[in-house]
Amino acid sequence: MNKPLTVSGASLLTSTIFLATMASPSIAAPKANASCATRKCHKSIFKGKVLHGPVEAGRCLGCHPPKGKLPKGAHKRGAFRTIRKNSTCTPCHKSMIKGRVVHKPLKTQGCLHCHEAHSSNTRGLLRAKSERELCMRCHKKTKLKFPFVHGPVAGGACSVCHASHASNNKHLLIATGTKLCFSCHESKRFVFKHKHKAVKNGCISCHAPHGGKQKFFVRQDTNTLCGKCHVAVAKVAKTAKYKHVALQKKGCGDCHSPHGGHYAKLLKRSPLKTCTSCHPKRAQGKYKHGPVADGNCTPCHKPHGSNYPHLMTAAFPEEFYGPFKKKRYGICFDCHESDIVKDRYTTTLTKFRDGKVNMHYLHHGIFVRRSPLAASNGNSL
């Protein structure tokens, strides 16, 4: 029969210490010249979840060289140097400070103004709970509480557009002009037959980069914004006796694409479809006026405003009959010869006739004949 295994009290104590030491190396006694990065000696450097590389690797001497001979084991306070200048960081992070424009805190106060030296709960060892919170400590004047906010701003990701340390571009931008915007927005969306000239000047000529009161954070309401470049059109829209309701209520963007389009004048649709989207019944007849048949309303109507009723380009009487004067029908005689009203009979001047009877003369020429200034043959205008 086998005898039961017995262990003396001394042997049991020795075995317990050995096993505990193997399972929890952090509580083992530090050896001579061991890393400083131990929770037993320097607990404060481990306060954050994100550790600085040298701390994680146990390489303290890169940042904290000894003042004299390297001590063994425990050391007195002040035995190692603590250098708070950028020169401590630049040997490893040299590429981060390259650029003509250097972030002011980095230049005047050093890396540790924004970054923790050993650990942090925020990526990048930031001295704040988030990138946004850190930036707002200095940039409090930057108003970010808008009804419409740019995506990166809303997400608190300033570094999407701005370099944190240095850049060759103004405002520490990581790129300039449309290159910056197209790093997020697909450039293919802005390929058009007709391009808006303002786009060439960069997106921020029309859009505020952080946010604004208008949709798509355009800097002003579209009529005011567009009017800065399109001065003549804006003047007509503002001073015309008869104003285009669509322009006044919905703005330029209701008919025009702000970036570009496949139709002239940056129209969103063909000229006729642009007008008939609001005036559908105007072009439904079997017989169409020449300009309408050609798909264009602007030979007779001004799209932004006019001093004549119905946004006409020239005079046209609102009543169906009335004393005939060439000026009263100015819009007609921009294209048609005024002779179509002179002759009682014709087979060539106009198709608006009953056989040879000129219906223009019948409806309007009669007023010419009744005029005391008209010639006896009724042909005077």
Contacts in CASP RR format, 6 or more apart in sequence:
PFRMAT RR
TARGET T0000
AUTHOR 0000-0000-0000
METHOD contacts of the structure
MODEL  1
MNKPLTVSGASLLTSTIFLATMASPSIAAPKANASCATRKCHKSIFKGKV
LHGPVEAGRCLGCHPPKGKLPKGAHKRGAFRTIRKNSTCTPCHKSMIKGR
VVHKPLKTQGCLHCHEAHSSNTRGLLRAKSERELCMRCHKKTKLKFPFVH
GPVAGGACSVCHASHASNNKHLLIATGTKLCFSCHESKRFVFKHKHKAVK
NGCISCHAPHGGKQKFFVRQDTNTLCGKCHVAVAKVAKTAKYKHVALQKK
GCGDCHSPHGGHYAKLLKRSPLKTCTSCHPKRAQGKYKHGPVADGNCTPC
HKPHGSNYPHLMTAAFPEEFYGPFKKKRYGICFDCHESDIVKDRYTTTLT
KFRDGKVNMHYLHHGIFVRRSPLAASNGNSL
7 15 0 8 1.000
20 27 0 8 1.000
21 27 0 8 1.000
21 28 0 8 1.000
26 38 0 8 1.000
26 39 0 8 1.000
26 40 0 8 1.000
27 40 0 8 1.000
30 38 0 8 1.000
30 40 0 8 1.000
30 41 0 8 1.000
30 73 0 8 1.000
30 74 0 8 1.000
31 73 0 8 1.000
32 72 0 8 1.000
32 73 0 8 1.000
33 70 0 8 1.000
33 72 0 8 1.000
33 73 0 8 1.000
34 73 0 8 1.000
35 58 0 8 1.000
35 59 0 8 1.000
35 60 0 8 1.000
36 42 0 8 1.000
36 58 0 8 1.000
36 60 0 8 1.000
36 64 0 8 1.000
36 80 0 8 1.000
37 45 0 8 1.000
37 55 0 8 1.000
37 56 0 8 1.000
37 58 0 8 1.000
37 60 0 8 1.000
39 46 0 8 1.000
41 74 0 8 1.000
44 118 0 8 1.000
45 55 0 8 1.000
45 117 0 8 1.000
45 118 0 8 1.000
45 119 0 8 1.000
46 55 0 8 1.000
46 118 0 8 1.000
46 119 0 8 1.000
47 119 0 8 1.000
48 116 0 8 1.000
48 119 0 8 1.000
48 120 0 8 1.000
48 121 0 8 1.000
49 119 0 8 1.000
49 120 0 8 1.000
49 121 0 8 1.000
50 119 0 8 1.000
50 120 0 8 1.000
50 121 0 8 1.000
50 122 0 8 1.000
50 123 0 8 1.000
50 124 0 8 1.000
50 125 0 8 1.000
51 118 0 8 1.000
51 119 0 8 1.000
52 116 0 8 1.000
52 117 0 8 1.000
52 118 0 8 1.000
52 119 0 8 1.000
52 125 0 8 1.000
53 59 0 8 1.000
54 60 0 8 1.000
54 62 0 8 1.000
54 63 0 8 1.000
55 118 0 8 1.000
55 119 0 8 1.000
60 80 0 8 1.000
61 70 0 8 1.000
61 80 0 8 1.000
63 83 0 8 1.000
63 88 0 8 1.000
63 117 0 8 1.000
64 80 0 8 1.000
64 81 0 8 1.000
64 82 0 8 1.000
65 80 0 8 1.000
65 81 0 8 1.000
66 79 0 8 1.000
66 80 0 8 1.000
66 81 0 8 1.000
67 78 0 8 1.000
67 79 0 8 1.000
67 80 0 8 1.000
67 81 0 8 1.000
68 79 0 8 1.000
71 79 0 8 1.000
84 110 0 8 1.000
84 112 0 8 1.000
85 110 0 8 1.000
86 97 0 8 1.000
86 106 0 8 1.000
86 110 0 8 1.000
86 111 0 8 1.000
88 111 0 8 1.000
89 111 0 8 1.000
90 97 0 8 1.000
93 111 0 8 1.000
96 164 0 8 1.000
96 165 0 8 1.000
96 166 0 8 1.000
97 106 0 8 1.000
97 165 0 8 1.000
97 166 0 8 1.000
98 166 0 8 1.000
99 166 0 8 1.000
99 167 0 8 1.000
99 168 0 8 1.000
100 166 0 8 1.000
100 167 0 8 1.000
100 168 0 8 1.000
101 166 0 8 1.000
101 167 0 8 1.000
101 168 0 8 1.000
101 169 0 8 1.000
101 170 0 8 1.000
101 171 0 8 1.000
101 172 0 8 1.000
102 165 0 8 1.000
102 166 0 8 1.000
103 163 0 8 1.000
103 164 0 8 1.000
103 165 0 8 1.000
103 166 0 8 1.000
103 172 0 8 1.000
104 138 0 8 1.000
105 113 0 8 1.000
105 114 0 8 1.000
105 138 0 8 1.000
106 113 0 8 1.000
106 114 0 8 1.000
106 165 0 8 1.000
106 166 0 8 1.000
113 127 0 8 1.000
114 126 0 8 1.000
114 127 0 8 1.000
114 134 0 8 1.000
114 164 0 8 1.000
115 124 0 8 1.000
115 125 0 8 1.000
115 126 0 8 1.000
115 127 0 8 1.000
116 125 0 8 1.000
116 126 0 8 1.000
116 127 0 8 1.000
117 125 0 8 1.000
119 125 0 8 1.000
120 126 0 8 1.000
120 127 0 8 1.000
121 129 0 8 1.000
122 128 0 8 1.000
122 129 0 8 1.000
122 130 0 8 1.000
122 131 0 8 1.000
126 134 0 8 1.000
127 134 0 8 1.000
128 134 0 8 1.000
128 137 0 8 1.000
130 156 0 8 1.000
131 156 0 8 1.000
131 157 0 8 1.000
131 158 0 8 1.000
131 159 0 8 1.000
132 155 0 8 1.000
132 156 0 8 1.000
132 157 0 8 1.000
132 158 0 8 1.000
135 158 0 8 1.000
136 142 0 8 1.000
136 144 0 8 1.000
142 210 0 8 1.000
143 210 0 8 1.000
144 153 0 8 1.000
144 210 0 8 1.000
144 211 0 8 1.000
146 210 0 8 1.000
146 211 0 8 1.000
146 212 0 8 1.000
146 213 0 8 1.000
146 217 0 8 1.000
147 212 0 8 1.000
147 213 0 8 1.000
148 211 0 8 1.000
148 212 0 8 1.000
148 213 0 8 1.000
148 214 0 8 1.000
148 215 0 8 1.000
148 216 0 8 1.000
148 217 0 8 1.000
149 210 0 8 1.000
149 211 0 8 1.000
149 212 0 8 1.000
149 217 0 8 1.000
150 208 0 8 1.000
150 209 0 8 1.000
150 210 0 8 1.000
150 211 0 8 1.000
150 217 0 8 1.000
152 158 0 8 1.000
152 160 0 8 1.000
152 161 0 8 1.000
152 184 0 8 1.000
153 210 0 8 1.000
153 211 0 8 1.000
160 184 0 8 1.000
161 173 0 8 1.000
161 174 0 8 1.000
161 180 0 8 1.000
161 209 0 8 1.000
162 171 0 8 1.000
162 172 0 8 1.000
162 173 0 8 1.000
162 174 0 8 1.000
163 172 0 8 1.000
163 173 0 8 1.000
163 174 0 8 1.000
164 172 0 8 1.000
166 172 0 8 1.000
167 173 0 8 1.000
167 174 0 8 1.000
169 175 0 8 1.000
169 176 0 8 1.000
173 180 0 8 1.000
174 180 0 8 1.000
174 183 0 8 1.000
175 183 0 8 1.000
177 202 0 8 1.000
177 203 0 8 1.000
177 204 0 8 1.000
178 187 0 8 1.000
178 199 0 8 1.000
178 202 0 8 1.000
178 203 0 8 1.000
181 202 0 8 1.000
181 203 0 8 1.000
190 199 0 8 1.000
190 259 0 8 1.000
190 260 0 8 1.000
192 257 0 8 1.000
192 259 0 8 1.000
192 260 0 8 1.000
192 261 0 8 1.000
192 262 0 8 1.000
193 261 0 8 1.000
193 262 0 8 1.000
194 260 0 8 1.000
194 261 0 8 1.000
194 262 0 8 1.000
194 263 0 8 1.000
194 264 0 8 1.000
194 265 0 8 1.000
194 266 0 8 1.000
195 259 0 8 1.000
195 260 0 8 1.000
195 261 0 8 1.000
196 257 0 8 1.000
196 258 0 8 1.000
196 259 0 8 1.000
196 260 0 8 1.000
196 266 0 8 1.000
197 229 0 8 1.000
198 205 0 8 1.000
198 206 0 8 1.000
198 229 0 8 1.000
199 259 0 8 1.000
199 260 0 8 1.000
206 218 0 8 1.000
206 219 0 8 1.000
206 225 0 8 1.000
206 258 0 8 1.000
207 216 0 8 1.000
207 217 0 8 1.000
207 218 0 8 1.000
207 219 0 8 1.000
208 217 0 8 1.000
208 218 0 8 1.000
208 219 0 8 1.000
210 217 0 8 1.000
211 217 0 8 1.000
212 219 0 8 1.000
214 220 0 8 1.000
214 221 0 8 1.000
214 222 0 8 1.000
218 225 0 8 1.000
219 225 0 8 1.000
221 251 0 8 1.000
222 251 0 8 1.000
222 252 0 8 1.000
222 253 0 8 1.000
222 258 0 8 1.000
223 234 0 8 1.000
223 237 0 8 1.000
223 247 0 8 1.000
223 248 0 8 1.000
223 251 0 8 1.000
223 252 0 8 1.000
226 233 0 8 1.000
226 234 0 8 1.000
226 252 0 8 1.000
227 233 0 8 1.000
227 234 0 8 1.000
233 304 0 8 1.000
236 302 0 8 1.000
236 304 0 8 1.000
236 305 0 8 1.000
237 243 0 8 1.000
237 244 0 8 1.000
237 247 0 8 1.000
237 248 0 8 1.000
237 304 0 8 1.000
237 305 0 8 1.000
240 302 0 8 1.000
240 304 0 8 1.000
240 305 0 8 1.000
240 306 0 8 1.000
240 307 0 8 1.000
241 306 0 8 1.000
241 307 0 8 1.000
241 308 0 8 1.000
242 305 0 8 1.000
242 306 0 8 1.000
242 307 0 8 1.000
242 308 0 8 1.000
242 309 0 8 1.000
242 310 0 8 1.000
242 311 0 8 1.000
243 305 0 8 1.000
244 303 0 8 1.000
244 304 0 8 1.000
244 305 0 8 1.000
244 311 0 8 1.000
246 254 0 8 1.000
246 255 0 8 1.000
246 278 0 8 1.000
247 254 0 8 1.000
247 255 0 8 1.000
247 303 0 8 1.000
247 304 0 8 1.000
247 305 0 8 1.000
252 258 0 8 1.000
253 268 0 8 1.000
255 267 0 8 1.000
255 268 0 8 1.000
255 274 0 8 1.000
255 303 0 8 1.000
256 265 0 8 1.000
256 266 0 8 1.000
256 267 0 8 1.000
256 268 0 8 1.000
257 266 0 8 1.000
257 267 0 8 1.000
257 268 0 8 1.000
258 266 0 8 1.000
260 266 0 8 1.000
261 267 0 8 1.000
261 268 0 8 1.000
263 269 0 8 1.000
263 270 0 8 1.000
263 271 0 8 1.000
267 274 0 8 1.000
268 274 0 8 1.000
269 277 0 8 1.000
270 295 0 8 1.000
271 295 0 8 1.000
271 296 0 8 1.000
271 297 0 8 1.000
271 298 0 8 1.000
272 283 0 8 1.000
272 292 0 8 1.000
272 295 0 8 1.000
272 296 0 8 1.000
272 297 0 8 1.000
275 282 0 8 1.000
275 283 0 8 1.000
275 297 0 8 1.000
275 301 0 8 1.000
276 282 0 8 1.000
276 283 0 8 1.000
282 292 0 8 1.000
283 292 0 8 1.000
289 300 0 8 1.000
291 297 0 8 1.000
291 298 0 8 1.000
291 299 0 8 1.000
291 300 0 8 1.000
297 303 0 8 1.000
298 313 0 8 1.000
299 313 0 8 1.000
299 334 0 8 1.000
299 335 0 8 1.000
300 312 0 8 1.000
300 313 0 8 1.000
300 331 0 8 1.000
301 310 0 8 1.000
301 311 0 8 1.000
301 312 0 8 1.000
301 313 0 8 1.000
302 311 0 8 1.000
302 312 0 8 1.000
302 313 0 8 1.000
303 311 0 8 1.000
305 311 0 8 1.000
306 312 0 8 1.000
306 313 0 8 1.000
308 314 0 8 1.000
308 315 0 8 1.000
308 316 0 8 1.000
308 331 0 8 1.000
309 316 0 8 1.000
309 318 0 8 1.000
310 316 0 8 1.000
312 331 0 8 1.000
313 331 0 8 1.000
313 334 0 8 1.000
314 330 0 8 1.000
314 331 0 8 1.000
314 334 0 8 1.000
315 327 0 8 1.000
315 328 0 8 1.000
315 329 0 8 1.000
315 330 0 8 1.000
315 331 0 8 1.000
316 328 0 8 1.000
316 329 0 8 1.000
316 330 0 8 1.000
316 331 0 8 1.000
316 332 0 8 1.000
317 328 0 8 1.000
317 329 0 8 1.000
321 363 0 8 1.000
321 364 0 8 1.000
321 367 0 8 1.000
322 328 0 8 1.000
322 364 0 8 1.000
322 367 0 8 1.000
323 367 0 8 1.000
323 371 0 8 1.000
324 341 0 8 1.000
324 364 0 8 1.000
324 365 0 8 1.000
324 367 0 8 1.000
324 368 0 8 1.000
324 371 0 8 1.000
324 381 0 8 1.000
325 381 0 8 1.000
326 333 0 8 1.000
326 338 0 8 1.000
326 381 0 8 1.000
329 364 0 8 1.000
337 349 0 8 1.000
338 381 0 8 1.000
339 349 0 8 1.000
340 346 0 8 1.000
340 349 0 8 1.000
340 350 0 8 1.000
340 352 0 8 1.000
340 358 0 8 1.000
340 360 0 8 1.000
341 358 0 8 1.000
341 360 0 8 1.000
341 361 0 8 1.000
341 364 0 8 1.000
341 365 0 8 1.000
341 368 0 8 1.000
341 381 0 8 1.000
342 361 0 8 1.000
342 365 0 8 1.000
342 368 0 8 1.000
342 378 0 8 1.000
342 379 0 8 1.000
342 381 0 8 1.000
343 349 0 8 1.000
343 358 0 8 1.000
343 361 0 8 1.000
343 379 0 8 1.000
344 357 0 8 1.000
344 358 0 8 1.000
344 361 0 8 1.000
344 362 0 8 1.000
345 356 0 8 1.000
345 357 0 8 1.000
345 358 0 8 1.000
346 353 0 8 1.000
346 356 0 8 1.000
346 358 0 8 1.000
347 353 0 8 1.000
347 355 0 8 1.000
347 356 0 8 1.000
349 358 0 8 1.000
350 358 0 8 1.000
350 359 0 8 1.000
350 360 0 8 1.000
352 358 0 8 1.000
352 359 0 8 1.000
352 360 0 8 1.000
353 359 0 8 1.000
365 378 0 8 1.000
368 374 0 8 1.000
368 378 0 8 1.000
368 379 0 8 1.000
368 380 0 8 1.000
368 381 0 8 1.000
369 378 0 8 1.000
371 380 0 8 1.000
373 380 0 8 1.000
374 380 0 8 1.000
END
